[in-house]
Amino acid sequence: MNFKKVATIAAVAGALAAITVPAMAFESQFSGTSRLRYFLSNYENGGGGNPLATTSGVVVVPTWSDSTSAKLKMNNYFEQRTRLFYTAKVSDDLKLVTGFEIDSVFGDRAQSQTTPSATAAGATGRNQGGALESDTVNLETKHVYLDFKIPSTPVRVTAGIQPIKDQLKGIFFDADVAGILASTKLGAATVNAGYFRGYDQSYFGTTAAPASTVRPRGMDNLDIGLLEGKYAVTKDINAGAVYYLYNDSRGLLGYSDIMIHTLGLTGDAKFGALNVSGFLAYQGGILKKDGASTAYLNAVAANVAGKMAIGPGTLKTAILFTSGNDSNAATNGHLTGWVGSSQSQNNTWAATAGTSTYNESGMMLLNRNAAAGTGTTDVAIVYNTGNGTTPLNMQGLYLYSLGYDTAITPKFYTNANLGMAWVAKTNSLKPIDKATASQNGSNFMGTELNVETGYKLYDNLTASVQAAYVMLGGFYKGSSSAGTLADAKNPENPYTVRTSLIFNF
């Protein structure tokens, strides 16, 4: 066979292959953000949570300080967080989205000593690797999900580990979680329906004999259901309704099953330069306890917010209310405290690992605000939207905020905010004034003043400074002491100063 025949046969075979094998070309998209921050603070401590939280009415001045003193130690530390995102995009209707995260604090732990109690070489843990020689395992999976449109339908599906945030501005649920979400757009209406599994207790259960007593997977879970509807009344007015199911059958807090139904109405509108938004929500639920009293939940939450362009910037204001439990709620089984979700690994409720947020306030210390958060070490006086340590003692919250954001030049901006917080109900979490040996009469937690200013060094690199100061209210009066009249002191007012470099690409 001569060369020409071979070349001809090869060309024909190649053409047939091109016809019969569909093209599988896709686009690789990379993006990310990296943030480096330096802190000077008597409140933020490189950890997380709420150093001013109360336990049985006693203010816990941070354990790294003298718990009988009003004086808090000033910390200084560096925190680094990098997030990397990769999307494999076949088309606008089919893509795989992934996200990864690397966190550390300068000088934390590295190599073989990568947990506080690690003794074996190679012991690993997350949020570390900033110590000498650095090497450690610290690449976390944040998102892995398929995003696709069902052909010939208006339905779009995301399936896998993904971010979800409720349409109540995050006060019930704002987290990354594994599940399936379907979103359907029908004219002016959008409907979302989803199922998410927070925990499967079989991964925490014992495997001791007899094996027949081990519960199978998928039986004892934290399950979350979602149904949201939004309708564009006009191009400037939207109305919505939402329903969220929280069903926990793992034995959390001693209850065999906790089922919470959250229903809400939402709305937003634009009137010229004025934008307003808000919601009204109700929680009803049952906390079942085998062989004991069942508790019932009836809680409410409400919000209204507005912002308007004034002068060179935007004036904004907002009010948030969540209801609380009184001192007898856990005993009589009539719970009225709003439950914002929280991590509860191995059916243990973690008060300082919240999965609810309220970003509208602009606060840095007064409430957990992910928009102004500090990465993995964020702290807040009101760390979850129920303002408590478990669903049985949520105090509730009144939070008012006022702020002004301005872009002085295309590269230079300044924001300033004021916020005030009160607990909604008095219960066992209210601090005790050691001078009177009784709980304080005031529900006023404090006032925060903060400011942020930043400058774009490059289009992708911004340098900024944040500063916040909280003037504690009568809620904390005389609560830091050794327990005697002579020793009664007010806790020191929290403050923080943060400098940061933020790179986005």
C-alpha positions in Angstrom: 0.0 0.0 0.0 1.6 3.3 -1.1 1.8 6.4 1.0 -1.0 8.3 -0.7 -3.5 5.5 0.0 -2.4 5.4 3.7 -2.9 9.2 4.0 -6.3 9.0 2.3 -7.5 6.2 4.6 -6.2 8.1 7.7 -8.0 11.3 6.6 -11.3 9.5 6.0 -11.0 7.8 9.4 -10.3 11.1 11.1 -13.3 12.7 9.4 -15.6 9.9 10.4 -14.4 10.1 14.0 -15.0 13.8 14.1 -18.6 13.3 12.9 -19.4 10.4 15.2 -17.7 11.6 18.4 -19.3 14.7 20.0 -17.0 17.6 21.0 -16.2 17.6 24.7 -14.5 20.9 24.9 -15.0 22.8 28.2 -13.7 26.0 29.8 -11.6 26.1 32.9 -12.3 29.1 35.2 -10.1 30.0 38.1 -10.8 32.6 40.7 -10.1 33.3 44.4 -9.3 35.6 47.2 -6.5 35.9 49.7 -6.7 38.0 52.9 -3.9 38.8 55.4 -4.9 40.6 58.6 -3.1 41.9 61.6 -5.1 42.4 64.9 -4.7 44.6 68.0 -7.6 43.8 70.3 -8.5 43.1 73.9 -11.4 40.9 72.6 -10.4 39.1 69.5 -7.9 36.4 70.5 -7.1 34.3 67.5 -9.8 31.8 68.5 -13.5 32.4 68.0 -16.8 32.7 69.7 -17.8 35.2 72.4 -15.3 35.8 75.2 -18.0 37.8 77.1 -20.5 34.9 77.0 -22.2 34.0 80.2 -22.6 30.6 81.9 -25.3 30.4 84.7 -25.3 34.2 85.0 -21.5 34.5 85.4 -19.5 36.6 82.9 -16.6 34.6 81.6 -13.8 37.0 81.0 -11.6 35.0 78.5 -10.0 32.0 80.0 -6.7 33.3 78.7 -7.1 36.2 81.2 -7.7 36.6 84.9 -11.4 35.7 85.2 -11.7 37.8 88.4 -10.5 41.0 86.8 -12.2 43.6 84.7 -9.1 44.1 82.7 -8.8 42.2 79.4 -5.4 41.4 77.8 -4.5 43.0 74.5 -3.7 40.5 71.8 -1.8 41.0 68.6 -1.7 38.4 65.9 -1.7 37.8 62.1 -4.4 35.7 60.4 -4.3 34.5 56.8 -7.1 33.0 54.7 -7.0 32.0 51.1 -9.9 30.6 49.0 -9.4 29.0 45.6 -12.2 28.3 43.2 -12.2 26.2 40.1 -15.1 25.7 37.7 -15.1 23.2 34.9 -17.7 24.8 32.5 -19.1 22.8 29.6 -21.7 25.5 28.9 -23.9 27.9 30.8 -26.2 25.0 31.4 -23.6 22.5 32.8 -20.6 23.1 35.1 -18.8 21.6 38.0 -18.0 24.2 40.8 -15.3 23.5 43.4 -13.9 25.6 46.2 -11.0 25.1 48.6 -9.7 27.0 51.6 -6.4 27.4 53.5 -6.4 29.1 56.9 -3.7 29.8 59.5 -2.6 32.2 62.2 1.1 33.2 62.2 3.0 31.0 64.7 0.2 28.5 65.3 1.4 24.8 64.6 3.1 22.9 61.9 4.6 19.6 60.8 4.3 16.9 63.5 2.9 19.1 66.2 -0.3 20.1 64.4 -2.8 19.9 67.2 -2.4 21.2 70.8 -2.1 17.6 72.2 -0.4 16.0 69.2 2.5 13.7 70.1 2.7 11.4 67.1 4.5 12.6 64.0 2.1 13.5 61.2 -0.9 14.3 63.4 -3.0 16.8 61.4 -5.7 19.4 61.9 -7.4 22.3 60.1 -6.7 26.0 60.3 -2.9 25.8 61.0 0.4 25.6 59.3 1.6 29.1 60.1 4.4 28.0 62.4 8.1 27.6 61.7 8.7 25.4 58.6 5.0 25.5 58.0 4.5 22.2 56.3 1.1 20.7 57.3 -2.1 19.3 55.8 -4.4 22.3 55.5 -6.4 22.3 52.3 -10.1 22.3 53.1 -12.9 21.4 50.8 -15.4 24.2 50.8 -17.6 23.6 47.8 -18.0 20.7 45.3 -21.3 20.6 43.4 -22.7 20.2 39.9 -24.7 23.1 38.5 -26.9 22.2 35.6 -30.1 23.0 33.8 -32.6 20.2 33.1 -33.0 20.2 29.3 -36.2 21.6 27.9 -37.3 22.8 31.4 -36.9 26.0 33.4 -35.4 24.1 36.3 -31.8 24.6 37.4 -30.2 22.1 39.9 -27.2 22.4 42.2 -26.2 19.1 43.7 -23.4 18.5 46.2 -21.6 20.5 48.9 -22.8 24.1 48.3 -23.5 27.4 50.0 -27.0 28.1 51.0 -28.5 31.2 52.8 -32.1 31.6 53.8 -34.1 34.5 52.4 -34.5 35.8 55.9 -31.1 37.5 55.5 -29.3 34.5 57.0 -30.8 34.7 60.5 -31.9 31.0 60.4 -29.3 29.3 58.1 -26.2 30.6 56.3 -23.6 27.8 55.7 -22.0 25.4 53.4 -23.8 22.0 53.4 -24.3 18.9 51.3 -27.6 18.6 49.5 -29.7 19.2 46.3 -31.4 22.5 45.4 -33.7 23.0 42.4 -34.6 26.5 41.3 -37.4 27.2 38.8 -38.1 30.5 37.1 -41.6 30.9 35.7 -42.2 34.3 34.3 -42.0 36.8 37.2 -41.9 34.0 39.8 -39.0 32.0 41.1 -39.4 28.9 43.2 -36.6 27.1 45.1 -36.9 23.7 46.6 -34.1 21.8 48.4 -33.0 19.0 50.7 -29.8 19.1 52.8 -28.3 16.7 55.2 -26.3 18.4 58.0 -25.3 15.3 59.9 -25.7 11.5 59.8 -25.2 10.2 63.4 -24.0 6.8 62.2 -20.7 8.4 61.5 -20.4 9.3 65.2 -22.1 6.2 66.7 -20.4 3.3 68.4 -19.4 0.1 66.6 -19.2 -2.0 69.8 -20.8 -5.4 69.9 -23.5 -6.4 69.2 -23.3 -5.0 65.8 -27.0 -5.3 65.4 -27.5 -2.4 67.8 -25.7 0.0 65.5 -28.2 2.2 63.7 -28.0 2.1 59.9 -26.9 5.2 58.0 -29.6 7.6 57.0 -31.8 6.9 60.1 -30.6 9.5 62.7 -29.9 12.7 60.8 -30.1 16.4 60.9 -32.2 17.1 57.8 -33.0 20.6 56.4 -35.7 21.3 53.9 -36.2 24.4 51.9 -39.1 25.9 49.9 -38.9 29.5 48.8 -41.0 31.6 46.5 -40.4 35.1 45.1 -42.5 37.1 42.8 -41.6 40.3 41.0 -44.7 42.5 41.4 -43.1 45.2 39.3 -39.5 45.8 38.3 -39.0 47.7 41.6 -41.1 45.6 44.0 -40.6 42.0 45.0 -42.6 39.8 47.5 -41.9 36.4 48.7 -42.8 33.5 51.1 -40.5 30.9 52.6 -40.6 27.7 54.5 -37.7 25.9 56.2 -37.8 22.5 58.0 -35.2 21.7 60.6 -35.5 18.0 61.7 -33.0 16.5 64.1 -33.5 12.9 65.2 -30.0 12.4 66.7 -30.9 12.9 70.4 -29.6 16.5 70.6 -29.9 18.1 74.0 -31.5 14.9 75.3 -34.5 15.2 73.0 -35.2 12.2 70.7 -36.4 14.5 68.0 -36.4 18.2 67.4 -38.6 19.5 64.5 -38.8 23.2 63.8 -40.9 24.8 61.1 -39.9 28.3 60.0 -42.3 30.3 57.9 -41.7 33.8 56.6 -42.9 36.6 54.4 -40.2 38.8 52.6 -40.3 41.9 50.6 -38.2 44.6 49.0 -38.9 47.7 47.0 -37.3 50.7 45.4 -38.8 54.1 45.5 -36.5 56.5 43.6 -33.3 56.7 45.5 -34.7 54.8 48.5 -34.4 51.0 48.8 -36.3 49.2 51.6 -36.5 45.5 52.5 -37.7 43.4 55.4 -39.3 40.2 56.6 -41.6 38.7 59.2 -41.0 35.2 60.3 -42.5 32.6 62.7 -41.0 29.4 64.2 -43.2 26.6 65.5 -41.7 23.3 66.7 -41.8 20.3 69.0 -38.9 19.0 71.0 -39.7 15.4 71.9 -38.2 13.7 74.9 -38.8 10.0 75.5 -40.4 9.3 78.9 -40.3 13.0 79.8 -42.0 16.3 79.0 -42.2 17.5 75.5 -41.3 21.1 74.8 -43.0 23.4 72.3 -41.5 26.2 70.4 -43.3 29.4 69.3 -40.9 32.2 68.2 -40.9 35.2 65.9 -38.4 37.4 64.1 -38.8 40.7 62.2 -36.6 43.1 60.2 -36.9 46.3 58.3 -34.0 48.0 56.5 -33.5 51.0 54.3 -30.7 52.6 52.3 -30.5 55.8 50.2 -27.9 57.5 48.2 -27.1 60.8 49.9 -24.2 63.1 49.0 -21.1 61.1 48.0 -22.3 57.9 49.6 -25.1 55.7 50.9 -27.0 56.1 54.2 -28.3 52.9 55.6 -30.3 51.8 58.7 -31.9 48.6 59.9 -33.7 47.0 62.8 -33.7 43.3 63.7 -35.8 41.6 66.4 -35.7 38.0 67.5 -37.8 36.7 70.4 -36.3 35.1 73.5 -37.0 32.6 76.3 -37.7 33.7 79.8 -36.1 32.0 82.9 -38.9 29.4 83.1 -39.0 28.3 79.5 -36.9 25.2 79.8 -38.8 24.1 82.9 -42.4 24.6 81.7 -41.6 23.5 78.1 -42.9 26.7 76.5 -40.0 28.0 74.4 -40.2 31.4 72.7 -36.6 32.0 71.7 -35.7 32.2 68.1 -33.4 29.4 67.0 -30.7 30.3 64.5 -28.9 27.1 63.4 -25.5 26.1 64.8 -23.0 23.4 64.2 -23.9 20.4 66.4 -21.3 17.7 65.5 -22.0 14.4 67.3 -25.3 15.9 68.5 -23.6 18.5 70.7 -24.9 22.1 70.2 -22.0 24.5 69.7 -22.9 28.0 70.7 -19.7 29.5 69.3 -19.9 27.7 65.9 -22.9 29.4 64.5 -24.4 28.8 61.0 -26.6 31.8 61.1 -25.6 35.4 60.3 -26.9 38.9 60.1 -24.7 40.9 57.7 -26.9 44.0 57.3 -25.8 45.6 60.6 -22.3 46.6 59.6 -21.0 45.6 63.0 -17.6 44.1 63.7 -17.9 43.0 67.4 -21.5 43.4 68.4 -23.1 40.7 66.3 -21.8 37.9 64.0 -21.5 39.7 60.6 -19.8 37.6 58.0 -19.5 40.6 55.7 -17.1 42.2 58.1 -15.8 38.9 59.5 -12.2 38.1 60.3 -12.0 34.7 58.7 -11.6 31.7 60.9 -11.1 33.6 64.1 -14.2 35.8 64.1 -15.8 36.6 67.4 -19.0 38.5 68.4 -20.8 39.5 71.6 -24.1 38.2 69.9 -22.6 35.2 68.1 -25.9 33.6 66.9 -29.2 35.3 66.0 -31.1 33.7 68.9 -28.5 35.3 71.3 -28.0 32.2 73.5 -26.0 29.0 74.0 -28.7 26.4 73.2 -32.3 26.5 71.9 -33.4 26.2 75.6 -32.0 29.6 76.7 -32.0 31.9 73.6 -32.4 35.4 75.0 -33.5 37.0 71.7 -32.3 40.3 70.4 -33.1 43.9 69.5 -30.4 45.3 67.2 -30.5 48.8 65.6 -27.8 49.9 63.2 -27.0 53.1 61.3 -24.2 53.5 58.8 -22.8 55.6 55.9 -20.7 54.2 53.1 -18.8 56.5 50.8 -16.4 56.2 47.9 -14.3 59.3 48.2 -12.4 58.5 45.0 -12.5 55.4 42.6 -9.7 53.9 44.7 -10.4 55.3 48.2 -13.4 54.5 50.4 -14.6 55.0 54.0 -17.5 53.4 55.9 -18.8 54.2 59.4 -21.4 52.4 61.5 -23.2 52.7 64.8 -25.1 49.9 66.4 -27.0 49.2 69.7 -28.1 45.8 71.1 -30.5 44.7 73.8 -31.6 41.2 74.9 -35.3 40.5 74.4 -35.9 38.3 77.5 -34.2 37.9 80.8 -33.1 34.3 81.6 -30.2 32.5 83.3 -27.7 33.9 80.8 -28.1 37.5 82.2 -24.9 38.4 84.2 -25.0 38.9 88.0 -24.0 42.2 89.5 -21.6 41.0 92.2 -22.3 44.2 94.2 -26.0 43.2 94.7 -25.6 39.4 94.2 -28.5 39.6 91.7 -29.0 39.8 88.0 -28.7 43.3 86.5 -31.9 45.1 85.8 -30.8 46.4 82.4 -31.2 44.5 79.1 -28.9 46.9 77.2 -25.9 45.0 76.0 -23.9 47.9 74.5 -23.2 50.3 71.7 -20.6 49.8 68.9 -18.9 52.5 66.9 -16.7 51.3 64.0 -15.0 52.7 60.9 -13.3 51.1 57.9 -11.2 52.9 55.3 -9.4 51.3 52.3 -7.4 52.1 49.3 -6.9 50.1 46.1 -3.2 49.6 45.5 -4.0 47.7 42.3 -7.3 46.8 40.7 -7.0 43.4 42.5 -5.3 44.4 45.7 -6.9 46.5 48.5 -5.3 47.7 51.7 -7.7 48.6 54.6 -7.9 49.5 58.2 -10.8 48.7 60.5 -11.4 49.9 64.0 -14.3 49.1 66.4 -15.1 50.0 70.0 -18.0 48.7 72.1 -19.3 50.6 75.1 -20.8 47.8 77.2 -24.2 48.5 78.7 -25.9 47.9 82.1 -26.4 44.2 81.1 -22.8 43.6 82.2 -22.6 46.0 85.2 -20.5 44.7 88.1 -20.3 41.2 86.6 -16.5 40.8 86.5 -15.3 40.0 90.0 -14.3 37.4 92.6 -17.9 37.5 93.9 -17.7 40.1 96.7 -19.0 43.6 96.9 -15.5 45.1 97.2 -14.4 43.2 94.1 -17.3 44.0 91.8 -16.1 45.5 88.5 -17.4 46.3 85.1 -15.8 44.3 82.3 -13.5 46.4 80.1 -15.0 47.7 76.9 -14.0 45.5 73.9 -12.1 47.1 71.0 -10.3 45.9 67.9 -8.0 47.4 65.3 -7.4 45.4 62.1 -5.2 46.1 59.1 -5.6 44.0 56.0 -4.4 43.2 52.5 -7.1 41.6 50.3 -6.3 40.1 46.9 -9.1 39.1 44.6 -8.6 37.5 41.2 
